[in-house]
Amino acid sequence: MTENFEDIRSSVRALCAEFPGEYWRKLDAEKAYPTEFVKTMTEGGFLGVLIPEEYDGSGLGLSAATAILEEIHQSGCNAAACHAQMYTMGTVLRHGSDAQKTEYLPKIASGELRLQAFGVTEPTSGTDATRIKTTALKDGDEYVVNGQKVWTSRVEHSDLMLLLARTSPREDNKKRHEGMSVFLIDIREAVDNGLTIRPIPTMINHATTEVFFDDLRIPASSLIGEEGKGFKYILDGMNAERILIASECIGDARWFIEKASNYARDRNVFGRAIGENQGVQFPIAKAYAAMAAADLMVKKAAQMFDAGEPCGAEANMAKMLAADASWQAADMCLQTHGGFGFAEEYDVERKFRETRLYQIAPISTNLILSYLAEHVLDLPRSY
Ligand SMILES: Cc1cc2nc3c(=O)[nH]c(=O)nc-3n(C[C@H](O)[C@H](O)[C@H](O)COP(=O)(O)OP(=O)(O)OC[C@H]3O[C@@H](n4cnc5c(N)ncnc54)[C@H](O)[C@@H]3O)c2cc1C
């Protein structure tokens, strides 16, 4: 259907081989960020593939980016520490001014600046981002930001943050998604000047935090695009985000399937390989079929995105099907390993925990189903 990007895949595989299970297990135990891994991926040019050549990136499409993330996950690594750069950068590219693009994109491509953090979710708004309470109010040639975000991942390992804030109250706008704006904030200047970061310990090693804004003053030039249109800008990037995350799920599913197949061939119980039992084989085969079907949808969605076609339905279906396939494969892999699936040294329990996230973030399965019901099947809006 699409080019398979074999060259890119084999380069990514070779780099990932330098970061085996021991590396990720140690980070997990220490709750540490994979700095070396992110540095290697950045220097390999893989995080800048979507940045156009005129801004010193590779100028490749989303299909190439999905090949990179899939390979990272299929190799047993995890791209969550650095994938956000790929899609948050798109907001600056599509809606930023020429001055912002020239200032930031080449530095993001080279790794001199890290744009890994985006603050949309808030504790009280849930999935309904139109109800965010963080405000950015104009004061001369500055905005003053007040409020709180939650689940702002990688902010301690990023130089820049994309922030969604209300610049006018919800009640003052005709439509609920109007009156929000996007800002590109320099975290290094903001910390201790109105920005406080507090890590959130989680079941996976994800470097996620809650952030507090207390009269943080940012230059008016931090605004991306037009004031009040920020929610639309964020929505514009969501298809790319969903397709990229879906490719990570496909990579995870492939890892689980290979790991389970190897174990089923090698593990002898009752004097024969457990893989000789259909009760062990069939769940692996089912997981493979689910992954292969989801993979087709991911490739189709990426291809449509690259062709500039509307792909909301495909991007959402790709994310949901791939997340379901990776979770099915995770459960199967743990079961195939019996008790050893719980032992950290097999990496199964780590990947199991990691891939569970995709049922919830960046968008939960229910919200994808609601999207399909309303926008594809013309059923009444349920919320
Ligand atoms: C590890 C991690 C990292 C994250 N990183 C970031 C980040 O970097 N930046 C960021 O902005 N956000 C981030 N998030 C937030 C993430 O995008 C949200 O958690 C996710 O969108 C779900 O929102 P919520 O947690 O508020 O769930 P809620 O909206 O409170 O939903 C709770 C449950 O109710 C269901 N539900 C809600 N409304 C409906 C409805 N109308 N119909 C049916 N079911 C419904 C949901 O499906 C879900 O199962 C991260 C989250 C996690 C866990």
The ligand as an ORCA input file, in Angstrom:
! r2SCAN-3c Opt
* xyz 0 1
  C       0.840      9.030     31.417
  C       0.017     10.123     30.823
  C       0.635     11.095     30.052
  C      -0.125     12.158     29.538
  N       0.516     13.180     28.875
  C      -0.184     14.294     28.542
  C       0.486     15.454     28.035
  O       1.706     15.453     27.827
  N      -0.242     16.565     27.797
  C      -1.601     16.622     28.006
  O      -2.210     17.684     27.764
  N      -2.273     15.538     28.473
  C      -1.595     14.386     28.748
  N      -2.255     13.286     29.274
  C      -3.692     13.381     29.523
  C      -4.533     12.475     28.627
  O      -4.624     13.022     27.342
  C      -5.883     12.300     29.324
  O      -5.670     11.515     30.491
  C      -6.884     11.643     28.449
  O      -7.219     12.498     27.381
  C      -8.146     11.291     29.218
  O      -8.610     12.416     29.912
  P      -8.930     12.314     31.493
  O      -7.812     11.610     32.152
  O      -9.266     13.673     31.985
  O     -10.199     11.383     31.558
  P     -11.715     11.822     31.722
  O     -12.110     12.765     30.629
  O     -11.949     12.236     33.123
  O     -12.438     10.426     31.432
  C     -12.465      9.377     32.408
  C     -13.158      8.169     31.780
  O     -14.487      8.528     31.395
  C     -14.684      8.266     30.012
  N     -15.526      9.337     29.434
  C     -15.427     10.682     29.642
  N     -16.370     11.327     28.942
  C     -17.060     10.393     28.257
  C     -18.146     10.435     27.338
  N     -18.706     11.582     26.967
  N     -18.594      9.258     26.819
  C     -18.043      8.077     27.191
  N     -17.014      7.979     28.043
  C     -16.531      9.119     28.572
  C     -13.304      8.257     29.364
  O     -13.302      7.438     28.217
  C     -12.445      7.688     30.497
  O     -12.440      6.291     30.439
  C      -1.529     12.192     29.747
  C      -2.146     11.177     30.501
  C      -1.389     10.168     31.041
  C      -2.094      9.114     31.884
*
